[in-house]
Structure formats: C-alpha cells, structure tokens
Amino acid sequence: EVPGGGDQSVHRGAALYVEGAERVQISRCSFESLDGSAVLFSRFCRDSSVTDSDFSLLGSAAVIVLGEAELIDGTAGNYPNRTLISGNLIRDSGVFSKNYLGGAIFQALGARSIIRGNIIYNTPRSCLTFNDNFGGGDLVESNIMFNCNRESSDTGNVYTYNRLPFLTSERDGSPSLTAADRIERYGLFIQNYGSCWALDHDDGSSWYQDYSNVQVYAGAKQSAFATGGHSKSKSFFSL
C-alpha cells in the first residue's frame, strides 16, 4: 500500500505484528536474518514500545510505525500514538529493500513517537524516515546514526517529507491540518557514504524544531519545495 504523501509503498507485515493493542512492550529481543521487516506497530496502537533490542541482517525495516487514514482524514484515530523506540542497536540490514525502509526506522501516518538512544548504521538508504507530517509531536533525541545511504545518495541520515496535509487533533486537541511540532535534538550524525545531510527536510517538511545536534561533514537541509516548507528552526554543531 502507499501511505501518506512520501515516496514509499509499504508491506503491512513483519515478524512481530502489533495492531489493535495498548501498552505492548517488546524488550531485550534479537531479530536476525529475517527476510522482511522485524517489528510493525499498525493502525490503532497506543503506548507500546520496542526497547533494548538488537536488529541485524534484516531483509527490510527494523521498526515500522504505520497508521491508516480516510484520504487525508486521520481523526478516527486509527494510527499508532506514543510509540517508544529506545535503546536499540540496528545494523547491517536492508538486504532486499533498498528504499527508505531498508534496515531503518520508518514512520507513516503515526504521531508522538519517541525515538531515543538508538544506534543505527550500515543501511542502504536513510537510517530514519518520516514519510509525512501526519499528526506530528514526535521526539527524536540522543541517537547515533552513521554509515547510512551506503547504496544511494541525495538524501540524509534522517529523511522527511510533507507532500499532503492531514487532518488530526494532535496539535491542540481539535481537528486541524496543522501538525504538532517534531523535535530532533542531541543526536550524533556522521554523513559518510552517500549521505548529503544529517537532517534532510525535503519536499515541504514543516513544523520541525532541530537543535543541539552534532553533525559531522554536513548540516541540515531545509527544502522550500513548491509552496514552501515552513515553521522550522535549527541550531547544530558541525564538525
């Protein structure tokens, strides 16, 4: 299926599939040499987590957060909310999927995820992708990402899109096309191989607060796109 307004189609399946659930905790697990993706949080899913786990030699993604909307209307709440992805080691994956799912954390039509303290490296494409600005309110902090984009170029360690508006209540509790701000902070990003940027806010990406990241070899991209990405702030340390 094709979720949101990003580039990717996604197979809604994984070795461990979580849907219609609350407070599911996946911790201290090892996912190795799988043909496809490892963990999928699908549709209605609240306050669930994958922590302190190891992902290696996967065919596709390590962790997918994947909701569902009625065209651009997400007010039914059929999407993952407050997902915690923390303390994981994700490496040497994307054996078959060379797109933005390959070996990475991938989110489409989700909101308020916390992606914290993960180490991600050796991926064919970006290490973390937000396929859209659905909902927002996500926190990306204290992650280390390097050796991303080993089989590609023209993107960053973190890649984001915003090609379609989505109606949710995440901003202030009432239905709105304005997403809650995403925060990306305290990360270490090394832009080697084909990574052109640490944070690649492409195609109208909006409502981002980026600060106190350490970015080696390159900084952040703030694309204007056709009608303009907006509502972004950035500060970082470049080496």
Buried (B, 14 or more C-beta within 10 A) or exposed (E): EEBBBBBBEBBBEBBBBBBEBEEBEBEEBEBEEBEBBBBBBBBBBBBBBBBBBBBBBBBBBBBBBBBBBEEBEBBEEBBBBBBBBBBBBBBBBBBEBBBBBBBBBBBBBBBBBBBBBBBBBBBBBBBBBBBBBBBBBBBBBBBBBBBBBBEBEEBBBBBBBBBBBBBBBBBEEEEBEBBBBBBBBBBBBBBBBBBBBBBBBBBBBBBBBBEEBBBBBBBBBBBEBEEEBBEBEBEBEEE
